[in-house]
Amino acid sequence: MALDLGAGWVFIGIVILVIIVVVALVKKRQSMATGVVTIVSIFVVLSVGYVFIVNNIQLNSLASIIDGTKIYLNWLTSIFDKAVDITSYVIKMDWKANSTIGR
C-alpha cells in the first residue's frame, strides 16, 4: 500500500528540512562564511586575470582599467546568460524514462 502524501505534507517536510539546514549552518556560520569568501575571492582573482590576459588589457591608465572592467562585467553577464539558457533547456527536457532501453 503506497503512502499518498499531499502537497501540504511535502511542503511541511521541505520547511522542516530547510530549518534543520539553517540551524546547522548557523552553528558553523563562521567557518562556512570564511569558505565562501575564500572561494569567491579565488574565482574573482582567476577570472579577472583570465579576462585581462586574454584581452591584453594594460593596467597603465584609468581608461584601460575601465575598459577592462567593462569587458569583465560583460564576460560575467554572458556566463550568467549561458547558465540561464542551460537551466531553462534542462527544465524543458522530457525526463521520463526511455521505454526503448532494455528491450
N, C-alpha and C positions, 0 to 999 in steps of 0.2 A: 504494500500500500504506500503510495507516494504521498509525501507531505506537501500540501498546497500552501505555499507562502504567498500572501497577498503583497501588494506593493508597499503597504504601510509597514509590514514587518521587515521587509528588505530595507526600507528607509531607516527604520529604527536600528537595525543591525549596522548599517553604514554609519549612522550618527555615533553609535557606541564605539565602533572601530576608530572613527576619527578622534573621539575623546581620548581613547586609550593611547593613540599615536601622539596626540598633542601633549598629554601628560608625560609620556616617555621623552618627548623632545624637550619639554621644559626642564626636566631633570638634567638633561645633557646639553642645555642650550649653549653654554659657553664653548664646549668642545666642538659642537656642531657649527656654531657661528664661525668659529675660527677656521674650520674646514671649508665652509662655504666661501669665506673671504679669500682663503688661500687658493681655492680652485678658480674663483672668478678672477683673481689677480693674475694667476698664471695664464688663463685664457686671454685676458686683455693684453698682457705683455707680448705673448706669442702672436696674437692676431694683428696687433698694431705693427709689430716688427715685420710680419709677413707682408702686410699690405704696403708698408712703406718701402720695403726692399723690392718687392715685385714691381711697384710703380715708380721706382727710382726717385723717391721723394727726398730732397735735400733739406736738412734742418738748419739752414743757414739764414733764413729770413722768415719773418712773420707770415708773409703771403704764401710761401711754400708750405709752412706748417698748417695754415688754414686750408689750403688745397688738399693736403694730405688727410686732414681731419674730415673734410667733406667726402673724400674717396673712401675713407674708413667707415663713415656712417652709412654711405651708400652700400658698401660691402655688407655691413651688418643688416641693413634693411633687406638686401637681396637674400641673405641667409634666412631671415625670418619669413620672407615671402615664399621661399622654396619649402620651408618647413610647413607652412600653411597649406601649400599645394599638395605636398606628400600626405599630410594628415587628412585633408579632405578626400584625396584619392583613396586612401585606406578605408575611410569611413564609408565611402560609396561602394566598396567592393562587396561582392556576394560571398559571404563567408560560410555558406552552407557546405556540408560535407560533399566531396566529389563522389557521385554514385558509381562512376566507372572504375574506381580504384578497387582492386581486389577481385576482379572478375576475370 
